[in-house]
């Protein structure tokens, strides 16, 4: 994982497959979504004043382990900081296990780096307290939104 403070926020703050299931969307097996059953969101993120925090890695790969098209946008901006997206790469694993089940063609991608979109929040200088933002992910025609609460101490 990258050097950004707050790595404990973890991989997969927004996992579209889990979110699609939670929103009663049938994404279909093998759709370009990430791990079924993984956490939907990182609802409570902590950072220290002035330090950026990694909110999520969003893995977006196809059966050939190449990147898929994904749109990520803020639907509600943070009031006391900034949100940026960075391109990254990460092994598609969650909590010590591959993100994709054996029957998913993307399962063979577990031993290589996969394209990610990494969401980072940076609090405004001098700010301490709580902030929120809402992010929308759209991939393969499925859109999912998630609100993220951030505690800056």
N, C-alpha and C positions, 0 to 999 in steps of 0.2 A: 504494500500500500504506500501511498505517497507520504511526503513529509508533513502534510497539513495536520495541525493540531486537532485533536478530537477524533482520532481514528477509532476510538472506542464506540463512536456513533455507529460504526459497523457497515458492512456491505449490505446493500439492498434496502435502503430506506423506502424506496418505492419499487415494489415488485409487481409488475402488471398482471401476471397470471393470478396471483393471490387477490389482487384488487379486482380483477375482472370477475372472479368467482364471488367476491364479497358484494359486487354490484349486480349479480345475476346476469352477467354477460357470458354467453357461450363463445369462448375464443377458439375452441376446437383444438384437438391434439396436433402438435407440431407447428402451431401458429408461432410467429416470431415473438413470443412472449417469454419471460423468464420464469424461474422455478415455481412450480405449483407447490403450495403449502408453505412457502417462505413468508416471512413477515411482510405485511403490506406496507407499513410505514414506520418511520422513526419519529414517533409523536413527541418525544421529549428529548431534546438535544441540549447539551451544556457546553459552555465555553467560558473562557476568561475574557475580561474587558480587553479590547484591542486585538484579540487573536481570532483568526478565521477558524471555522469548524467545517469539516466535511459532513454534509448532510446525507449524501447517498452516492453510490456507484450504480448506474443503470446500465446493465449488460444488454446489448442489442446485437445478437448474432443470428446467422442463418445456419442451415444444415452443413454448409461448406466452411463454417467457422468465420465467415466474413461478416462485416457490419451490415445491419439492416437500417433502413430509414426510420428515424424516430424524431418526433417533434416534441420539444419540452418548452413550456412557456409558463411564466408567472401569471396567475389569474388574480392574485392579491399580493402586492409587493410588501416587503417588510417596512415597518415605520421607522426603525432605528438602526438600519444597516443596509448592506447591499448583498445581492445574490448574483453569483456568476456561474456559468457552465464552463467546464474544461473537458477537453478530450483526454481520455486516458486509456489504460488497458489493465486488465486484471484477469486472473484465472477465474473461470466461472464456478466458484465454490461458495458454499454458505455453511458456516459453523462446522468446518472440517469435512464437509460432504459435497459431492458434485451438485450443481444446481439442477441439472437435467437428469431425469430418470433414464434407465437403460433403454427403454423403447423410443425415446426421443432422439431423432437424428443428430441433435446438437450435443448429445452426451459425449460423443467422441472429441469434443472441443475442450474437455476438462483438463487436458494436459498442456494446453497452450494459452497464451494471452488472448483475451477477447476484448473487442472494442467496448469502451464504457463512456458514458456521459456522467461526469462527476459534478454534483451540485455543491457549491461552497457558499456559506454565509459569513460575512465579515461585519461585526458590529461597528457602529459609528464611533469615532474617537470619543472617549470619556463616558460612553453609555454603559450603564449596568441596569439590569431589570429583565423584563420579558418582551419578546418580540414574536411575531408569527408571520408566516407567508404561506401561500397556497400555490402549488405547482400542478400543472396538467401535463400528462404524458399521452401522446398519441402514437400508436404503432399498429400497423396492419388494420387500420380502420377502427381500432378500439381506443377510446379515450378514457382516462382515469384521472381524477383529481385527488390531491391529498393536502391537508393543512399540516404544517410542521410548526411546533412551538419550540422556541429557543430561549433558554435561560442564560443570561450573561451575568457573570459574577465578578 
